[in-house]
Amino acid sequence: MDLIQSYWSDFFGIASLEMDQPGVTVLPHKALKGFNGAWIFLRKKKVVISIMPSMLGEIQGKIDQKIPSAAADYLSNEFIEYLFEDRIEKLVGPAFQGYYEKKFENNQEAAKIQSINFQTHKNQIFDLSQTGDEQGWNNSSIKENSEALFGYFVENQLVSIANFQLRNGNVGFIGVYTDPNFRGQGFGRAAVQAAVNHLINHGYGVLYQTLFSNKGSMGIAQKIGIKEYARHIAVRLKSGK
């Protein structure tokens, strides 16, 4: 848990202990430097709003004028529209920010996973990416610069893939994608478990991000035992606004 807390405090540029203190912190982008918008991050009763430096005073002033009765209200469409008005281009979220802290596990399904890479499995990975869920693939974070890839094969067909990308050198963000024709059979869960096992066995922290609306990905998190650390909404603003 310390690795996860440290990652998020460094992501925003605040003290680790402040992540557990109730209240609202508005601050300029650090990890998100250059992002034309805001990240509204909720952990229990703590709200962190990462924003472009040019908007700090305006957003802080609006919050001072209208303080929601509950921390969760900061993620409501009504309050976000109050903060940014007609400048909103797109809202992404609410997203689940999870973490995993169990000891190493080696279940039978995870044992069936093969370690793969983009060079030797390029064609199979491409075929998997073309299985009809373009948005799901794009949201999966399966990229060639992944630290490691884990694939589930059914009769030599790659039907599910999981990966992780290391952040700050000590925590790994998990990504997963499963062929829509093979979902609901535990293949994605097994691939994610293999990635998680690798991270835990090597002393890394585990981070897991997905949209709450992604029932399949949320189901994997629940079955594996990934706990909620926080939730967030990304606010993309119109260019020039």
C-alpha positions in Angstrom: 0.0 0.0 0.0 2.9 2.4 0.7 4.1 2.0 -2.9 0.6 2.9 -4.1 0.3 5.9 -1.8 3.7 7.1 -2.8 2.9 6.8 -6.5 -0.3 8.9 -6.3 1.2 11.6 -4.0 4.1 11.9 -6.5 1.7 11.9 -9.4 0.0 15.1 -8.0 3.0 16.6 -6.2 1.7 16.5 -2.6 2.8 14.9 0.6 1.9 11.2 1.0 0.1 11.8 4.3 -2.1 14.5 2.6 -3.7 11.7 0.5 -5.6 10.5 3.6 -6.6 14.0 4.9 -10.2 15.1 4.2 -10.6 18.2 2.2 -10.0 19.6 -1.3 -6.6 20.4 -2.8 -6.4 22.3 -6.1 -3.0 22.3 -7.7 -1.3 22.6 -11.1 -0.6 19.6 -13.2 2.6 17.6 -12.4 2.4 14.2 -14.1 -0.3 15.6 -16.3 1.7 18.6 -17.4 0.5 19.8 -20.8 -3.0 18.2 -20.5 -5.7 20.7 -21.6 -8.1 19.9 -18.8 -8.5 18.7 -15.3 -8.3 15.5 -13.3 -10.7 15.3 -10.4 -9.5 12.5 -8.0 -11.5 11.2 -5.0 -10.0 9.1 -2.3 -12.5 8.5 0.6 -13.1 12.1 1.8 -10.0 13.6 0.0 -10.5 15.4 -3.3 -7.5 16.4 -5.5 -8.1 18.5 -8.5 -5.2 18.7 -10.9 -5.6 21.6 -13.3 -3.8 23.8 -15.8 -1.8 26.5 -14.0 -3.7 29.3 -15.8 -7.0 28.1 -14.2 -5.8 27.6 -10.6 -7.3 30.9 -9.2 -10.5 30.6 -11.1 -11.3 27.0 -10.1 -10.2 27.6 -6.5 -12.5 30.6 -6.3 -15.5 28.7 -7.6 -14.9 25.9 -5.1 -14.7 28.5 -2.2 -18.0 29.9 -3.4 -19.8 26.6 -3.7 -18.6 23.7 -1.4 -20.5 20.4 -2.1 -22.0 18.7 1.0 -20.3 15.4 0.2 -16.9 14.7 -1.3 -18.5 12.4 -3.9 -20.4 15.4 -5.3 -17.2 16.8 -6.8 -17.4 14.0 -9.4 -21.0 14.9 -10.3 -21.8 16.2 -13.8 -23.6 19.1 -12.2 -20.6 20.3 -10.2 -18.1 19.7 -13.0 -20.4 21.8 -15.3 -20.4 24.5 -12.7 -16.6 24.6 -12.6 -15.9 24.5 -16.3 -19.2 25.7 -18.0 -19.2 25.5 -21.8 -15.5 24.8 -22.0 -16.0 21.0 -21.5 -15.2 18.9 -24.6 -15.5 15.5 -23.0 -15.7 13.8 -19.7 -13.9 10.5 -19.2 -15.1 8.5 -16.2 -15.8 7.9 -13.6 -12.8 5.6 -13.6 -11.8 3.0 -11.0 -8.3 3.3 -9.5 -7.5 0.0 -7.9 -4.5 -1.7 -6.2 -3.6 -5.2 -5.2 -1.7 -6.3 -2.1 -2.2 -10.0 -1.7 0.8 -12.3 -1.6 2.0 -14.2 -4.6 -0.6 -16.6 -6.1 -0.1 -19.3 -8.7 -3.6 -20.6 -9.5 -4.2 -23.2 -12.2 -5.7 -20.7 -14.8 -2.7 -18.3 -14.4 -0.4 -21.2 -14.9 -1.8 -21.7 -18.4 -0.7 -18.3 -19.5 2.3 -17.9 -21.8 4.8 -15.1 -21.7 4.7 -13.5 -25.1 6.2 -10.4 -26.9 5.3 -8.2 -29.9 8.2 -9.5 -32.0 7.5 -13.3 -32.0 3.7 -13.0 -31.6 3.1 -9.9 -33.8 0.5 -11.5 -36.1 -1.5 -13.1 -33.3 -1.5 -9.8 -31.3 -2.7 -7.9 -34.4 -5.4 -10.5 -35.1 -6.6 -10.1 -31.5 -6.7 -6.3 -31.9 -9.0 -6.7 -34.9 -11.7 -8.7 -33.1 -14.4 -6.0 -33.2 -14.0 -3.9 -30.1 -11.8 -1.0 -31.2 -12.6 1.1 -28.2 -11.9 -1.8 -25.8 -8.5 -2.4 -27.5 -7.6 1.3 -27.3 -8.5 1.5 -23.7 -6.6 -1.7 -22.8 -3.2 0.0 -22.8 -1.7 -3.0 -24.7 1.4 -1.4 -26.3 4.7 -2.4 -27.7 6.5 -0.6 -24.9 4.9 -2.9 -22.3 7.3 -4.3 -19.7 5.8 -7.8 -20.2 2.9 -9.4 -22.0 0.9 -12.5 -20.9 -1.3 -14.3 -23.4 -4.1 -17.0 -23.0 -4.3 -19.3 -26.0 -7.2 -21.5 -27.1 -6.1 -24.0 -29.7 -3.2 -21.8 -30.7 -5.4 -18.7 -31.0 -4.5 -15.8 -28.8 -7.8 -14.9 -27.1 -6.7 -12.7 -24.2 -3.7 -10.6 -23.3 -2.6 -8.7 -20.3 0.4 -6.5 -19.7 1.9 -4.0 -17.3 3.9 -0.8 -17.7 6.1 0.3 -14.9 5.7 3.7 -13.4 8.3 5.3 -11.1 10.3 2.1 -11.3 8.3 0.4 -8.6 4.6 0.1 -9.6 3.0 -1.5 -12.6 -0.2 -0.4 -14.4 -2.2 -3.5 -15.6 -3.9 -3.5 -19.0 -6.1 -6.3 -20.4 -8.0 -7.2 -23.6 -10.1 -10.3 -24.4 -11.6 -11.3 -27.7 -15.3 -10.5 -27.4 -16.1 -14.0 -28.6 -14.3 -15.5 -25.6 -15.3 -13.2 -22.8 -17.0 -14.4 -19.7 -14.9 -17.6 -19.5 -12.2 -16.5 -17.2 -9.5 -16.0 -19.8 -9.0 -12.3 -19.1 -8.9 -12.9 -15.4 -6.2 -15.5 -15.8 -4.1 -13.2 -17.9 -4.4 -10.4 -15.4 -3.6 -12.7 -12.5 -0.4 -13.8 -14.3 0.6 -10.1 -14.7 -0.2 -9.4 -11.1 1.7 -12.5 -10.0 4.8 -11.3 -11.9 4.6 -7.9 -10.3 4.1 -9.1 -6.8 6.7 -11.8 -7.0 9.3 -9.2 -8.1 8.4 -6.7 -5.3 6.4 -4.2 -7.4 3.1 -2.5 -6.5 0.1 -3.2 -8.7 -2.2 -0.5 -10.1 -5.4 -1.2 -12.0 -7.4 1.4 -13.8 -10.7 0.9 -15.7 -14.0 2.7 -16.3 -16.7 1.7 -13.8 -18.9 1.2 -16.9 -16.6 -1.6 -18.2 -18.4 -4.4 -16.4 -16.0 -7.1 -17.7 -12.9 -5.3 -16.5 -14.6 -4.5 -13.2 -15.6 -8.1 -12.8 -11.9 -9.2 -13.2 -10.9 -6.7 -10.5 -13.5 -8.0 -8.1 -12.7 -11.7 -8.7 -9.0 -11.2 -8.3 -9.3 -9.1 -5.2 -8.2 -5.7 -6.5 -9.4 -3.1 -4.0 -10.5 0.5 -4.8 -7.9 3.1 -3.9 -9.7 6.0 -5.5 -11.9 7.1 -8.4 -11.5 9.9 -10.9 -13.0 11.8 -13.8 -10.9 13.4 -16.5 -12.2 16.7 -17.9 -11.0 17.5 -21.4 -11.5 21.1 -22.3 -12.0 22.6 -25.7 -8.9 24.0 -27.4 -8.3 27.7 -26.7 -10.7 27.6 -23.7 
